Amino acid sequence: MKLRYEFAIMDMGGEYAAVPVGKDATEFHGMLKLNAVSADILAQLKEDTTPEKVHAYLRGKYPESTDDEIGANLVKFLNQLYREGLLQI
């Protein structure tokens, strides 16, 4: 799985925004408002990957979170991206 469009992720003082770049800017109009975790997930989806690899990355970056918390939030975010047509499976 990977993102359908190429995004640049910008840190705006603890809040993040993802905007389409290149030819994708003419196909996707808008931006995504993200928190730190969703920005990390989006960054992992720039290249083809699996949910398991993203989960492992998040587990290493956020050791204070449980596997269940990470998994539930990851599934929720991936489903949202898929419903909006932003994720290729």
PDB file as gemmi writes it, atoms N, CA and C in Angstrom:
CRYST1    1.000    1.000    1.000  90.00  90.00  90.00 P 1                      
ATOM      1  N   MET A   1       0.848  -1.182   0.000  1.00  0.00           N  
ATOM      2  CA  MET A   1       0.000   0.000   0.000  1.00  0.00           C  
ATOM      3  C   MET A   1       0.884   1.232   0.000  1.00  0.00           C  
ATOM      4  N   LYS A   2       0.374   2.284  -0.605  1.00  0.00           N  
ATOM      5  CA  LYS A   2       1.092   3.553  -0.599  1.00  0.00           C  
ATOM      6  C   LYS A   2       0.117   4.668  -0.947  1.00  0.00           C  
ATOM      7  N   LEU A   3       0.554   5.885  -0.759  1.00  0.00           N  
ATOM      8  CA  LEU A   3      -0.292   7.036  -1.083  1.00  0.00           C  
ATOM      9  C   LEU A   3      -0.510   7.138  -2.588  1.00  0.00           C  
ATOM     10  N   ARG A   4      -1.701   7.538  -2.961  1.00  0.00           N  
ATOM     11  CA  ARG A   4      -2.040   7.734  -4.371  1.00  0.00           C  
ATOM     12  C   ARG A   4      -1.388   9.006  -4.924  1.00  0.00           C  
ATOM     13  N   TYR A   5      -1.176   9.978  -4.045  1.00  0.00           N  
ATOM     14  CA  TYR A   5      -0.603  11.259  -4.446  1.00  0.00           C  
ATOM     15  C   TYR A   5       0.681  11.512  -3.661  1.00  0.00           C  
ATOM     16  N   GLU A   6       1.540  12.353  -4.210  1.00  0.00           N  
ATOM     17  CA  GLU A   6       2.756  12.752  -3.511  1.00  0.00           C  
ATOM     18  C   GLU A   6       2.457  14.000  -2.683  1.00  0.00           C  
ATOM     19  N   PHE A   7       2.782  13.943  -1.408  1.00  0.00           N  
ATOM     20  CA  PHE A   7       2.536  15.055  -0.495  1.00  0.00           C  
ATOM     21  C   PHE A   7       3.835  15.552   0.105  1.00  0.00           C  
ATOM     22  N   ALA A   8       3.897  16.855   0.345  1.00  0.00           N  
ATOM     23  CA  ALA A   8       4.949  17.447   1.171  1.00  0.00           C  
ATOM     24  C   ALA A   8       4.326  17.670   2.541  1.00  0.00           C  
ATOM     25  N   ILE A   9       5.014  17.231   3.579  1.00  0.00           N  
ATOM     26  CA  ILE A   9       4.508  17.375   4.942  1.00  0.00           C  
ATOM     27  C   ILE A   9       5.268  18.505   5.606  1.00  0.00           C  
ATOM     28  N   MET A  10       4.523  19.473   6.126  1.00  0.00           N  
ATOM     29  CA  MET A  10       5.135  20.648   6.743  1.00  0.00           C  
ATOM     30  C   MET A  10       4.777  20.717   8.223  1.00  0.00           C  
ATOM     31  N   ASP A  11       5.779  20.961   9.058  1.00  0.00           N  
ATOM     32  CA  ASP A  11       5.585  21.155  10.489  1.00  0.00           C  
ATOM     33  C   ASP A  11       5.304  22.632  10.725  1.00  0.00           C  
ATOM     34  N   MET A  12       4.138  22.906  11.285  1.00  0.00           N  
ATOM     35  CA  MET A  12       3.749  24.290  11.552  1.00  0.00           C  
ATOM     36  C   MET A  12       3.613  24.484  13.061  1.00  0.00           C  
ATOM     37  N   GLY A  13       4.724  24.303  13.757  1.00  0.00           N  
ATOM     38  CA  GLY A  13       4.749  24.506  15.199  1.00  0.00           C  
ATOM     39  C   GLY A  13       3.962  23.469  15.975  1.00  0.00           C  
ATOM     40  N   GLY A  14       4.169  22.183  15.665  1.00  0.00           N  
ATOM     41  CA  GLY A  14       3.482  21.128  16.387  1.00  0.00           C  
ATOM     42  C   GLY A  14       2.230  20.618  15.691  1.00  0.00           C  
ATOM     43  N   GLU A  15       1.733  21.358  14.742  1.00  0.00           N  
ATOM     44  CA  GLU A  15       0.651  20.886  13.878  1.00  0.00           C  
ATOM     45  C   GLU A  15       1.268  20.668  12.509  1.00  0.00           C  
ATOM     46  N   TYR A  16       0.709  19.746  11.784  1.00  0.00           N  
ATOM     47  CA  TYR A  16       1.284  19.387  10.500  1.00  0.00           C  
ATOM     48  C   TYR A  16       0.241  19.532   9.404  1.00  0.00           C  
ATOM     49  N   ALA A  17       0.728  19.850   8.210  1.00  0.00           N  
ATOM     50  CA  ALA A  17      -0.127  19.919   7.033  1.00  0.00           C  
ATOM     51  C   ALA A  17       0.576  19.170   5.915  1.00  0.00           C  
ATOM     52  N   ALA A  18      -0.218  18.458   5.125  1.00  0.00           N  
ATOM     53  CA  ALA A  18       0.303  17.775   3.953  1.00  0.00           C  
ATOM     54  C   ALA A  18      -0.373  18.374   2.732  1.00  0.00           C  
ATOM     55  N   VAL A  19       0.433  18.827   1.797  1.00  0.00           N  
ATOM     56  CA  VAL A  19      -0.093  19.421   0.568  1.00  0.00           C  
ATOM     57  C   VAL A  19       0.447  18.636  -0.623  1.00  0.00           C  
ATOM     58  N   PRO A  20      -0.380  18.461  -1.647  1.00  0.00           N  
ATOM     59  CA  PRO A  20       0.086  17.733  -2.821  1.00  0.00           C  
ATOM     60  C   PRO A  20       1.141  18.544  -3.567  1.00  0.00           C  
ATOM     61  N   VAL A  21       2.079  17.847  -4.181  1.00  0.00           N  
ATOM     62  CA  VAL A  21       3.152  18.511  -4.923  1.00  0.00           C  
ATOM     63  C   VAL A  21       3.252  17.923  -6.329  1.00  0.00           C  
ATOM     64  N   GLY A  22       3.923  18.664  -7.194  1.00  0.00           N  
ATOM     65  CA  GLY A  22       4.127  18.209  -8.562  1.00  0.00           C  
ATOM     66  C   GLY A  22       2.827  18.099  -9.324  1.00  0.00           C  
ATOM     67  N   LYS A  23       2.740  17.115 -10.196  1.00  0.00           N  
ATOM     68  CA  LYS A  23       1.534  16.924 -10.999  1.00  0.00           C  
ATOM     69  C   LYS A  23       0.324  16.595 -10.135  1.00  0.00           C  
ATOM     70  N   ASP A  24       0.576  16.054  -8.956  1.00  0.00           N  
ATOM     71  CA  ASP A  24      -0.532  15.705  -8.064  1.00  0.00           C  
ATOM     72  C   ASP A  24      -1.258  16.931  -7.525  1.00  0.00           C  
ATOM     73  N   ALA A  25      -0.591  18.070  -7.536  1.00  0.00           N  
ATOM     74  CA  ALA A  25      -1.235  19.300  -7.063  1.00  0.00           C  
ATOM     75  C   ALA A  25      -2.389  19.705  -7.979  1.00  0.00           C  
ATOM     76  N   THR A  26      -2.349  19.269  -9.230  1.00  0.00           N  
ATOM     77  CA  THR A  26      -3.449  19.593 -10.147  1.00  0.00           C  
ATOM     78  C   THR A  26      -4.560  18.554 -10.074  1.00  0.00           C  
ATOM     79  N   GLU A  27      -4.269  17.385  -9.503  1.00  0.00           N  
ATOM     80  CA  GLU A  27      -5.273  16.325  -9.386  1.00  0.00           C  
ATOM     81  C   GLU A  27      -5.975  16.325  -8.033  1.00  0.00           C  
ATOM     82  N   PHE A  28      -5.255  16.651  -6.983  1.00  0.00           N  
ATOM     83  CA  PHE A  28      -5.826  16.692  -5.632  1.00  0.00           C  
ATOM     84  C   PHE A  28      -5.796  18.132  -5.152  1.00  0.00           C  
ATOM     85  N   HIS A  29      -6.952  18.673  -4.909  1.00  0.00           N  
ATOM     86  CA  HIS A  29      -7.054  20.068  -4.467  1.00  0.00           C  
ATOM     87  C   HIS A  29      -7.377  20.098  -2.981  1.00  0.00           C  
ATOM     88  N   GLY A  30      -6.481  20.634  -2.213  1.00  0.00           N  
ATOM     89  CA  GLY A  30      -6.704  20.726  -0.778  1.00  0.00           C  
ATOM     90  C   GLY A  30      -5.445  20.384  -0.021  1.00  0.00           C  
ATOM     91  N   MET A  31      -5.618  20.211   1.280  1.00  0.00           N  
ATOM     92  CA  MET A  31      -4.504  19.827   2.136  1.00  0.00           C  
ATOM     93  C   MET A  31      -5.048  18.972   3.257  1.00  0.00           C  
ATOM     94  N   LEU A  32      -4.162  18.256   3.904  1.00  0.00           N  
ATOM     95  CA  LEU A  32      -4.523  17.423   5.031  1.00  0.00           C  
ATOM     96  C   LEU A  32      -3.960  18.047   6.295  1.00  0.00           C  
ATOM     97  N   LYS A  33      -4.792  18.212   7.296  1.00  0.00           N  
ATOM     98  CA  LYS A  33      -4.343  18.697   8.599  1.00  0.00           C  
ATOM     99  C   LYS A  33      -4.070  17.470   9.453  1.00  0.00           C  
ATOM    100  N   LEU A  34      -2.860  17.387  10.008  1.00  0.00           N  
ATOM    101  CA  LEU A  34      -2.405  16.174  10.684  1.00  0.00           C  
ATOM    102  C   LEU A  34      -1.867  16.475  12.072  1.00  0.00           C  
ATOM    103  N   ASN A  35      -1.835  15.438  12.906  1.00  0.00           N  
ATOM    104  CA  ASN A  35      -1.078  15.528  14.150  1.00  0.00           C  
ATOM    105  C   ASN A  35       0.264  14.834  13.913  1.00  0.00           C  
ATOM    106  N   ALA A  36       1.104  14.781  14.917  1.00  0.00           N  
ATOM    107  CA  ALA A  36       2.454  14.231  14.741  1.00  0.00           C  
ATOM    108  C   ALA A  36       2.420  12.768  14.316  1.00  0.00           C  
ATOM    109  N   VAL A  37       1.545  11.971  14.911  1.00  0.00           N  
ATOM    110  CA  VAL A  37       1.489  10.548  14.593  1.00  0.00           C  
ATOM    111  C   VAL A  37       0.990  10.331  13.166  1.00  0.00           C  
ATOM    112  N   SER A  38      -0.068  11.031  12.778  1.00  0.00           N  
ATOM    113  CA  SER A  38      -0.583  10.853  11.416  1.00  0.00           C  
ATOM    114  C   SER A  38       0.430  11.365  10.382  1.00  0.00           C  
ATOM    115  N   ALA A  39       1.208  12.377  10.730  1.00  0.00           N  
ATOM    116  CA  ALA A  39       2.272  12.839   9.826  1.00  0.00           C  
ATOM    117  C   ALA A  39       3.339  11.753   9.677  1.00  0.00           C  
ATOM    118  N   ASP A  40       3.664  11.060  10.767  1.00  0.00           N  
ATOM    119  CA  ASP A  40       4.617   9.952  10.699  1.00  0.00           C  
ATOM    120  C   ASP A  40       4.084   8.824   9.814  1.00  0.00           C  
ATOM    121  N   ILE A  41       2.809   8.507   9.965  1.00  0.00           N  
ATOM    122  CA  ILE A  41       2.202   7.454   9.146  1.00  0.00           C  
ATOM    123  C   ILE A  41       2.240   7.852   7.681  1.00  0.00           C  
ATOM    124  N   LEU A  42       1.838   9.084   7.387  1.00  0.00           N  
ATOM    125  CA  LEU A  42       1.829   9.556   6.004  1.00  0.00           C  
ATOM    126  C   LEU A  42       3.225   9.482   5.393  1.00  0.00           C  
ATOM    127  N   ALA A  43       4.232   9.831   6.163  1.00  0.00           N  
ATOM    128  CA  ALA A  43       5.611   9.770   5.669  1.00  0.00           C  
ATOM    129  C   ALA A  43       6.000   8.333   5.320  1.00  0.00           C  
ATOM    130  N   GLN A  44       5.534   7.370   6.104  1.00  0.00           N  
ATOM    131  CA  GLN A  44       5.830   5.964   5.830  1.00  0.00           C  
ATOM    132  C   GLN A  44       5.139   5.474   4.563  1.00  0.00           C  
ATOM    133  N   LEU A  45       4.032   6.109   4.205  1.00  0.00           N  
ATOM    134  CA  LEU A  45       3.241   5.685   3.045  1.00  0.00           C  
ATOM    135  C   LEU A  45       3.720   6.291   1.729  1.00  0.00           C  
ATOM    136  N   LYS A  46       4.794   7.057   1.764  1.00  0.00           N  
ATOM    137  CA  LYS A  46       5.342   7.606   0.517  1.00  0.00           C  
ATOM    138  C   LYS A  46       5.884   6.488  -0.366  1.00  0.00           C  
ATOM    139  N   GLU A  47       6.376   5.446   0.261  1.00  0.00           N  
ATOM    140  CA  GLU A  47       6.878   4.259  -0.446  1.00  0.00           C  
ATOM    141  C   GLU A  47       5.928   3.100  -0.179  1.00  0.00           C  
ATOM    142  N   ASP A  48       5.905   2.133  -1.090  1.00  0.00           N  
ATOM    143  CA  ASP A  48       5.061   0.959  -0.917  1.00  0.00           C  
ATOM    144  C   ASP A  48       5.465   0.227   0.360  1.00  0.00           C  
ATOM    145  N   THR A  49       4.500  -0.065   1.209  1.00  0.00           N  
ATOM    146  CA  THR A  49       4.777  -0.696   2.499  1.00  0.00           C  
ATOM    147  C   THR A  49       3.589  -1.564   2.906  1.00  0.00           C  
ATOM    148  N   THR A  50       3.646  -2.096   4.101  1.00  0.00           N  
ATOM    149  CA  THR A  50       2.559  -2.906   4.638  1.00  0.00           C  
ATOM    150  C   THR A  50       2.111  -2.308   5.972  1.00  0.00           C  
ATOM    151  N   PRO A  51       0.883  -2.627   6.401  1.00  0.00           N  
ATOM    152  CA  PRO A  51       0.446  -2.158   7.721  1.00  0.00           C  
ATOM    153  C   PRO A  51       1.365  -2.656   8.834  1.00  0.00           C  
ATOM    154  N   GLU A  52       1.880  -3.859   8.683  1.00  0.00           N  
ATOM    155  CA  GLU A  52       2.760  -4.417   9.711  1.00  0.00           C  
ATOM    156  C   GLU A  52       4.055  -3.619   9.844  1.00  0.00           C  
ATOM    157  N   LYS A  53       4.614  -3.194   8.721  1.00  0.00           N  
ATOM    158  CA  LYS A  53       5.847  -2.401   8.759  1.00  0.00           C  
ATOM    159  C   LYS A  53       5.595  -1.025   9.374  1.00  0.00           C  
ATOM    160  N   VAL A  54       4.464  -0.422   9.042  1.00  0.00           N  
ATOM    161  CA  VAL A  54       4.136   0.885   9.630  1.00  0.00           C  
ATOM    162  C   VAL A  54       3.909   0.722  11.130  1.00  0.00           C  
ATOM    163  N   HIS A  55       3.222  -0.334  11.529  1.00  0.00           N  
ATOM    164  CA  HIS A  55       2.978  -0.600  12.955  1.00  0.00           C  
ATOM    165  C   HIS A  55       4.306  -0.763  13.693  1.00  0.00           C  
ATOM    166  N   ALA A  56       5.222  -1.528  13.112  1.00  0.00           N  
ATOM    167  CA  ALA A  56       6.532  -1.734  13.751  1.00  0.00           C  
ATOM    168  C   ALA A  56       7.290  -0.418  13.875  1.00  0.00           C  
ATOM    169  N   TYR A  57       7.237   0.416  12.851  1.00  0.00           N  
ATOM    170  CA  TYR A  57       7.883   1.730  12.902  1.00  0.00           C  
ATOM    171  C   TYR A  57       7.303   2.565  14.045  1.00  0.00           C  
ATOM    172  N   LEU A  58       5.972   2.602  14.131  1.00  0.00           N  
ATOM    173  CA  LEU A  58       5.320   3.394  15.179  1.00  0.00           C  
ATOM    174  C   LEU A  58       5.613   2.840  16.566  1.00  0.00           C  
ATOM    175  N   ARG A  59       5.688   1.526  16.681  1.00  0.00           N  
ATOM    176  CA  ARG A  59       6.000   0.905  17.969  1.00  0.00           C  
ATOM    177  C   ARG A  59       7.388   1.336  18.431  1.00  0.00           C  
ATOM    178  N   GLY A  60       8.338   1.434  17.499  1.00  0.00           N  
ATOM    179  CA  GLY A  60       9.681   1.887  17.850  1.00  0.00           C  
ATOM    180  C   GLY A  60       9.749   3.364  18.176  1.00  0.00           C  
ATOM    181  N   LYS A  61       8.946   4.165  17.490  1.00  0.00           N  
ATOM    182  CA  LYS A  61       8.985   5.618  17.699  1.00  0.00           C  
ATOM    183  C   LYS A  61       8.187   6.050  18.930  1.00  0.00           C  
ATOM    184  N   TYR A  62       7.141   5.312  19.249  1.00  0.00           N  
ATOM    185  CA  TYR A  62       6.265   5.659  20.373  1.00  0.00           C  
ATOM    186  C   TYR A  62       6.188   4.491  21.363  1.00  0.00           C  
ATOM    187  N   PRO A  63       7.290   4.196  22.071  1.00  0.00           N  
ATOM    188  CA  PRO A  63       7.311   3.023  22.963  1.00  0.00           C  
ATOM    189  C   PRO A  63       6.360   3.136  24.148  1.00  0.00           C  
ATOM    190  N   GLU A  64       5.903   4.346  24.447  1.00  0.00           N  
ATOM    191  CA  GLU A  64       4.974   4.507  25.569  1.00  0.00           C  
ATOM    192  C   GLU A  64       3.556   4.051  25.224  1.00  0.00           C  
ATOM    193  N   SER A  65       3.272   3.830  23.951  1.00  0.00           N  
ATOM    194  CA  SER A  65       1.963   3.373  23.509  1.00  0.00           C  
ATOM    195  C   SER A  65       1.939   1.854  23.418  1.00  0.00           C  
ATOM    196  N   THR A  66       0.768   1.280  23.668  1.00  0.00           N  
ATOM    197  CA  THR A  66       0.634  -0.175  23.578  1.00  0.00           C  
ATOM    198  C   THR A  66       0.421  -0.591  22.125  1.00  0.00           C  
ATOM    199  N   ASP A  67       0.674  -1.863  21.861  1.00  0.00           N  
ATOM    200  CA  ASP A  67       0.429  -2.397  20.519  1.00  0.00           C  
ATOM    201  C   ASP A  67      -1.026  -2.202  20.111  1.00  0.00           C  
ATOM    202  N   ASP A  68      -1.947  -2.398  21.063  1.00  0.00           N  
ATOM    203  CA  ASP A  68      -3.375  -2.245  20.759  1.00  0.00           C  
ATOM    204  C   ASP A  68      -3.728  -0.800  20.407  1.00  0.00           C  
ATOM    205  N   GLU A  69      -3.175   0.153  21.142  1.00  0.00           N  
ATOM    206  CA  GLU A  69      -3.431   1.568  20.837  1.00  0.00           C  
ATOM    207  C   GLU A  69      -2.906   1.929  19.461  1.00  0.00           C  
ATOM    208  N   ILE A  70      -1.681   1.514  19.187  1.00  0.00           N  
ATOM    209  CA  ILE A  70      -1.077   1.811  17.886  1.00  0.00           C  
ATOM    210  C   ILE A  70      -1.893   1.166  16.779  1.00  0.00           C  
ATOM    211  N   GLY A  71      -2.239  -0.097  16.947  1.00  0.00           N  
ATOM    212  CA  GLY A  71      -2.987  -0.821  15.927  1.00  0.00           C  
ATOM    213  C   GLY A  71      -4.339  -0.200  15.649  1.00  0.00           C  
ATOM    214  N   ALA A  72      -5.076   0.144  16.697  1.00  0.00           N  
ATOM    215  CA  ALA A  72      -6.413   0.725  16.525  1.00  0.00           C  
ATOM    216  C   ALA A  72      -6.335   2.071  15.810  1.00  0.00           C  
ATOM    217  N   ASN A  73      -5.399   2.906  16.217  1.00  0.00           N  
ATOM    218  CA  ASN A  73      -5.259   4.217  15.574  1.00  0.00           C  
ATOM    219  C   ASN A  73      -4.755   4.097  14.141  1.00  0.00           C  
ATOM    220  N   LEU A  74      -3.867   3.156  13.892  1.00  0.00           N  
ATOM    221  CA  LEU A  74      -3.359   2.947  12.545  1.00  0.00           C  
ATOM    222  C   LEU A  74      -4.478   2.491  11.609  1.00  0.00           C  
ATOM    223  N   VAL A  75      -5.253   1.527  12.051  1.00  0.00           N  
ATOM    224  CA  VAL A  75      -6.367   1.028  11.221  1.00  0.00           C  
ATOM    225  C   VAL A  75      -7.362   2.151  10.944  1.00  0.00           C  
ATOM    226  N   LYS A  76      -7.683   2.927  11.947  1.00  0.00           N  
ATOM    227  CA  LYS A  76      -8.627   4.041  11.772  1.00  0.00           C  
ATOM    228  C   LYS A  76      -8.106   5.037  10.731  1.00  0.00           C  
ATOM    229  N   PHE A  77      -6.828   5.409  10.830  1.00  0.00           N  
ATOM    230  CA  PHE A  77      -6.264   6.391   9.905  1.00  0.00           C  
ATOM    231  C   PHE A  77      -6.155   5.819   8.489  1.00  0.00           C  
ATOM    232  N   LEU A  78      -5.700   4.574   8.360  1.00  0.00           N  
ATOM    233  CA  LEU A  78      -5.590   3.962   7.037  1.00  0.00           C  
ATOM    234  C   LEU A  78      -6.957   3.833   6.373  1.00  0.00           C  
ATOM    235  N   ASN A  79      -7.966   3.457   7.149  1.00  0.00           N  
ATOM    236  CA  ASN A  79      -9.330   3.366   6.600  1.00  0.00           C  
ATOM    237  C   ASN A  79      -9.823   4.722   6.126  1.00  0.00           C  
ATOM    238  N   GLN A  80      -9.516   5.758   6.872  1.00  0.00           N  
ATOM    239  CA  GLN A  80      -9.928   7.109   6.475  1.00  0.00           C  
ATOM    240  C   GLN A  80      -9.243   7.510   5.169  1.00  0.00           C  
ATOM    241  N   LEU A  81      -7.951   7.252   5.059  1.00  0.00           N  
ATOM    242  CA  LEU A  81      -7.235   7.555   3.818  1.00  0.00           C  
ATOM    243  C   LEU A  81      -7.824   6.774   2.645  1.00  0.00           C  
ATOM    244  N   TYR A  82      -8.150   5.511   2.872  1.00  0.00           N  
ATOM    245  CA  TYR A  82      -8.711   4.675   1.813  1.00  0.00           C  
ATOM    246  C   TYR A  82     -10.086   5.188   1.374  1.00  0.00           C  
ATOM    247  N   ARG A  83     -10.935   5.510   2.334  1.00  0.00           N  
ATOM    248  CA  ARG A  83     -12.284   6.028   2.009  1.00  0.00           C  
ATOM    249  C   ARG A  83     -12.216   7.315   1.211  1.00  0.00           C  
ATOM    250  N   GLU A  84     -11.197   8.130   1.479  1.00  0.00           N  
ATOM    251  CA  GLU A  84     -11.057   9.401   0.776  1.00  0.00           C  
ATOM    252  C   GLU A  84     -10.333   9.250  -0.566  1.00  0.00           C  
ATOM    253  N   GLY A  85      -9.938   8.024  -0.911  1.00  0.00           N  
ATOM    254  CA  GLY A  85      -9.285   7.784  -2.187  1.00  0.00           C  
ATOM    255  C   GLY A  85      -7.826   8.177  -2.217  1.00  0.00           C  
ATOM    256  N   LEU A  86      -7.202   8.262  -1.059  1.00  0.00           N  
ATOM    257  CA  LEU A  86      -5.807   8.707  -0.986  1.00  0.00           C  
ATOM    258  C   LEU A  86      -4.818   7.556  -0.837  1.00  0.00           C  
ATOM    259  N   LEU A  87      -5.326   6.337  -0.648  1.00  0.00           N  
ATOM    260  CA  LEU A  87      -4.466   5.194  -0.377  1.00  0.00           C  
ATOM    261  C   LEU A  87      -4.677   4.127  -1.438  1.00  0.00           C  
ATOM    262  N   GLN A  88      -3.583   3.664  -2.021  1.00  0.00           N  
ATOM    263  CA  GLN A  88      -3.623   2.537  -2.950  1.00  0.00           C  
ATOM    264  C   GLN A  88      -3.283   1.273  -2.194  1.00  0.00           C  
ATOM    265  N   ILE A  89      -4.122   0.274  -2.323  1.00  0.00           N  
ATOM    266  CA  ILE A  89      -3.876  -1.007  -1.643  1.00  0.00           C  
ATOM    267  C   ILE A  89      -3.236  -1.973  -2.627  1.00  0.00           C  
TER     268      ILE A  89                                                      
END                                                                             
